[in-house]
Amino acid sequence: MLIVSWNVAGLKPALQRIHEDYSLSSCASSLTAASNAANGTKLQATTAATENNANSSTKKQITTTSTANACPFTNYLQLHGNIDILCLQEHKIPLSQLSSRAEPHRCSTISGYESFWSCATDQKSRGFNGVVTYAKTGIVQSADSAPLQDPELDGQGRCIMTDHGTFVLFNVYVPNGIHPNKMKFLHALQNSMRVQRESGKHVVLVGDMNLKIDKRDIYWKHRVVNVEKLLLERQQNQQKEGKQHCSKNAEGEITDDSGDDNSKRASTTPLSKWKTDVQNHWDKITTVLETIEAVPCQTTNPNTKQTFNRWRARVKLADGKYAILGTYEESAEDALFHYTFCELSYEDSSTNTRTICRKRNVLSVEVLTELMSKIVNVSWDPKMQRDVANSDEANLNPDSPPYMWMKALLEEDGMVDVFRHMYPEAEGRFTCWHQQKNRRYVNEGGRIDFTLVDRALLDHVDTSSGSLRCGTKPHDDPFGEEAALMACTSNGMFQAPSFAGGGIAQVSKRALDSQFGPPHTGMIYTPPSYSDHIAISLLMKESFNDVVGQLTLQSNAPTRKSQPHKKQQSMMSFLCAPGATKKAASSTSSKSSTSASSTTAAAGQKRPAQQQEEEVKDPKANNLKSYFAGPVEKKSSTSKKSSTKPAGSKSNASKDNKKHKKNSLFNHFSKK
């Protein structure tokens, strides 16, 4: 069983790209590439006959598949190894589009799959967020688009739960940042998963978690250093040295018994140079930072000459000169944020407690290096900066509430981060990059998308599926940073777009096809033009399919709610339903003798069985052509005799007929 999770950052544009890049006519070559990758081979030409046979076989397979599915998205899933469960985040499709079947590319219906949706319905989140899980028919028992049991949280469209018999799968899009809403969501999610375990279910959690759990989950320059801790360490060492060097004699006088200079040096542990630099210069840095301010500036697009208002941070040095800090930001607050080192906290209204989310003087290696260079003229070379980032003092922010939540999830609830479990030494393997700053092309990102399973399911994970992907060709060190850079840029074929504008450049078919490969547990490097996230995958052993078995989808209320696209009936089924003609006639002609009975039926009153049978037997009631042709006049002897009409008047029948044509669907479509 192959489970894939991907934040598409908008399903409509992602599908548009997929349909453009992988139309039915272009799937044959891609399927060949994916097949060769799955076999661990390179695309090579052998003899002409062998190549022609292979292409012919591939085209037949694509033609058969395409005829059945007629959807590039379906074929795209097959190119990725025939995905069993696909979990998408940030689909951003409104509930109204699904219920009216106006969703882009009819994406709620894919041949061979069931889809289950959670959409943002609250006023603040409408048009954003949204998660959807596609699962092959026969492996889902039920679904719940409101599993958090909190109307406010469930209305944000951030969680969908599907029940697969022996296990449940939570597909989530966790709020970004650090604020009460995020922690409220995480705690509700944790409680919901615990409820499922108590009912005897195992839990799989996938999605965009918007947090990190390991220092290797973040670009090394973005790891943080607690300078306050270094200053405290200096103070403690000074006190320790004073106690070691001084003692009282018999008369109570304080004497220095530290011995010679060599013994003094041996009594203390030497500090790293970078620690000494920070401890010696931090007071001066703090003084200069008191002068920090945000200054407005402008940037210009060299192509269009369009100007943009931006902000930079600057400080006044001791000599009266100014030093510019950071990069161009869209607001003054953003420009100052990275250089504000006071304690950060927030008030949790649910518990009436104040939670600290960052202690005083905690800053990134990148910012610390900049301050040392620009304020006190102490430069650290790349090796020194690496020493700082790899030291025990540099880590994730240990006071971050989301970090502590995830730590408790692993240690107390017994869940396992499958990627880090399988690849404990992997460096530079990120799932998201800052798109506007082109960070993917230098691999400065973060791993914020996860696949987590209960420890009881760990034995079912397929660990023989190969190593991490490294771009278009194998790498000697697949766990190193160079291999990660090759993977996220497709060996340099994904090029950074110009800051002057123009969008992400089109790439070759070979670069696009590099995203495909054998099913595995790891990362799927989808192109940067699709999303600022890549997909992640979890491969279970084949024997796990037997554990799940063949399931029948229930029709309970939560499941029906998670499939709003099934509530909309087609026009043909509506018009051809028993009594449809009489219902339509009742809305267009109040004078018809049948309008009263049909209006009663439309109001919800139950009709006698005999009347229902008559409606079914009446061919005119279910004839679509007769509906568009207008009401049928019944001829009578009276109408034959009175053939002459007063001048300037019209018969009631012709009036009804004209009125019906005016309101008919046929007339409406003709105008269109």
Rosetta blueprint (number, residue, H / E / L):
1 M L
2 L E
3 I E
4 V E
5 S E
6 W E
7 N E
8 V L
9 A L
10 G L
11 L H
12 K H
13 P H
14 A H
15 L H
16 Q H
17 R H
18 I H
19 H H
20 E H
21 D H
22 Y L
23 S L
24 L H
25 S H
26 S H
27 C H
28 A H
29 S H
30 S H
31 L H
32 T H
33 A H
34 A H
35 S H
36 N H
37 A H
38 A H
39 N L
40 G L
41 T L
42 K L
43 L L
44 Q L
45 A L
46 T L
47 T L
48 A H
49 A H
50 T H
51 E H
52 N H
53 N H
54 A H
55 N H
56 S H
57 S H
58 T H
59 K H
60 K H
61 Q H
62 I H
63 T H
64 T H
65 T H
66 S H
67 T H
68 A H
69 N H
70 A L
71 C L
72 P H
73 F H
74 T H
75 N H
76 Y H
77 L H
78 Q H
79 L H
80 H L
81 G L
82 N L
83 I L
84 D L
85 I E
86 L E
87 C E
88 L E
89 Q E
90 E L
91 H L
92 K L
93 I L
94 P L
95 L H
96 S H
97 Q H
98 L H
99 S H
100 S L
101 R L
102 A L
103 E L
104 P H
105 H H
106 R H
107 C L
108 S L
109 T L
110 I L
111 S L
112 G L
113 Y E
114 E E
115 S E
116 F E
117 W E
118 S E
119 C L
120 A L
121 T L
122 D L
123 Q L
124 K L
125 S L
126 R L
127 G L
128 F L
129 N L
130 G L
131 V E
132 V E
133 T E
134 Y E
135 A E
136 K E
137 T L
138 G L
139 I L
140 V L
141 Q L
142 S E
143 A E
144 D E
145 S L
146 A L
147 P L
148 L L
149 Q L
150 D L
151 P H
152 E H
153 L H
154 D H
155 G L
156 Q L
157 G L
158 R L
159 C E
160 I E
161 M E
162 T E
163 D E
164 H L
165 G L
166 T L
167 F E
168 V E
169 L E
170 F E
171 N E
172 V E
173 Y E
174 V L
175 P L
176 N L
177 G L
178 I L
179 H L
180 P H
181 N H
182 K H
183 M H
184 K H
185 F H
186 L H
187 H H
188 A H
189 L H
190 Q H
191 N H
192 S H
193 M H
194 R H
195 V H
196 Q H
197 R H
198 E H
199 S L
200 G L
201 K L
202 H E
203 V E
204 V E
205 L E
206 V E
207 G E
208 D E
209 M L
210 N L
211 L L
212 K L
213 I L
214 D L
215 K H
216 R H
217 D H
218 I E
219 Y L
220 W H
221 K H
222 H H
223 R L
224 V E
225 V E
226 N E
227 V H
228 E H
229 K H
230 L H
231 L H
232 L H
233 E H
234 R H
235 Q H
236 Q H
237 N H
238 Q H
239 Q H
240 K H
241 E H
242 G H
243 K H
244 Q H
245 H H
246 C E
247 S E
248 K E
249 N L
250 A L
251 E L
252 G L
253 E L
254 I E
255 T E
256 D E
257 D L
258 S L
259 G L
260 D L
261 D H
262 N H
263 S H
264 K H
265 R H
266 A H
267 S L
268 T L
269 T L
270 P L
271 L L
272 S L
273 K H
274 W H
275 K H
276 T H
277 D H
278 V H
279 Q H
280 N H
281 H H
282 W H
283 D H
284 K H
285 I H
286 T H
287 T H
288 V H
289 L H
290 E L
291 T L
292 I L
293 E E
294 A E
295 V E
296 P E
297 C E
298 Q E
299 T E
300 T E
301 N L
302 P L
303 N L
304 T L
305 K L
306 Q L
307 T E
308 F E
309 N E
310 R E
311 W E
312 R E
313 A E
314 R E
315 V E
316 K E
317 L L
318 A L
319 D L
320 G L
321 K L
322 Y E
323 A E
324 I E
325 L E
326 G E
327 T E
328 Y E
329 E E
330 E L
331 S L
332 A H
333 E H
334 D H
335 A H
336 L H
337 F H
338 H L
339 Y L
340 T L
341 F L
342 C L
343 E L
344 L E
345 S E
346 Y E
347 E E
348 D E
349 S L
350 S L
351 T L
352 N L
353 T E
354 R E
355 T E
356 I E
357 C E
358 R E
359 K L
360 R L
361 N L
362 V E
363 L E
364 S E
365 V H
366 E H
367 V H
368 L H
369 T H
370 E H
371 L H
372 M H
373 S H
374 K H
375 I H
376 V H
377 N L
378 V L
379 S L
380 W L
381 D L
382 P H
383 K H
384 M H
385 Q H
386 R H
387 D H
388 V H
389 A H
390 N H
391 S L
392 D L
393 E L
394 A E
395 N E
396 L L
397 N L
398 P L
399 D L
400 S L
401 P H
402 P H
403 Y H
404 M H
405 W H
406 M H
407 K H
408 A H
409 L H
410 L H
411 E H
412 E L
413 D L
414 G L
415 M E
416 V E
417 D E
418 V H
419 F H
420 R H
421 H H
422 M H
423 Y L
424 P L
425 E L
426 A L
427 E L
428 G L
429 R L
430 F L
431 T L
432 C E
433 W E
434 H L
435 Q L
436 Q L
437 K L
438 N L
439 R H
440 R H
441 Y H
442 V H
443 N L
444 E L
445 G E
446 G E
447 R L
448 I L
449 D E
450 F E
451 T E
452 L E
453 V E
454 D E
455 R H
456 A H
457 L H
458 L H
459 D H
460 H H
461 V E
462 D L
463 T L
464 S L
465 S L
466 G L
467 S L
468 L L
469 R L
470 C L
471 G L
472 T L
473 K L
474 P L
475 H L
476 D L
477 D L
478 P L
479 F L
480 G L
481 E H
482 E H
483 A H
484 A H
485 L H
486 M H
487 A H
488 C H
489 T H
490 S L
491 N L
492 G L
493 M L
494 F L
495 Q L
496 A L
497 P L
498 S L
499 F L
500 A L
501 G L
502 G L
503 G L
504 I L
505 A L
506 Q L
507 V L
508 S L
509 K H
510 R H
511 A H
512 L H
513 D H
514 S L
515 Q L
516 F L
517 G L
518 P L
519 P L
520 H L
521 T L
522 G E
523 M E
524 I E
525 Y L
526 T L
527 P L
528 P L
529 S L
530 Y L
531 S L
532 D L
533 H E
534 I L
535 A E
536 I E
537 S E
538 L E
539 L E
540 M E
541 K L
542 E L
543 S H
544 F H
545 N H
546 D H
547 V H
548 V H
549 G L
550 Q L
551 L L
552 T L
553 L L
554 Q L
555 S L
556 N L
557 A H
558 P H
559 T H
560 R H
561 K H
562 S L
563 Q L
564 P H
565 H H
566 K H
567 K L
568 Q L
569 Q L
570 S L
571 M H
572 M H
573 S H
574 F H
575 L H
576 C L
577 A L
578 P L
579 G L
580 A H
581 T H
582 K H
583 K H
584 A H
585 A H
586 S H
587 S H
588 T H
589 S L
590 S L
591 K L
592 S L
593 S L
594 T L
595 S H
596 A H
597 S H
598 S H
599 T H
600 T H
601 A H
602 A H
603 A L
604 G L
605 Q L
606 K L
607 R L
608 P L
609 A H
610 Q H
611 Q H
612 Q H
613 E H
614 E H
615 E H
616 V H
617 K H
618 D L
619 P L
620 K L
621 A L
622 N L
623 N L
624 L H
625 K H
626 S H
627 Y H
628 F H
629 A H
630 G L
631 P L
632 V L
633 E L
634 K L
635 K L
636 S L
637 S H
638 T H
639 S H
640 K H
641 K H
642 S L
643 S L
644 T L
645 K L
646 P L
647 A L
648 G L
649 S L
650 K L
651 S L
652 N H
653 A H
654 S H
655 K H
656 D H
657 N H
658 K H
659 K H
660 H H
661 K H
662 K H
663 N H
664 S L
665 L H
666 F H
667 N H
668 H H
669 F H
670 S H
671 K H
672 K L
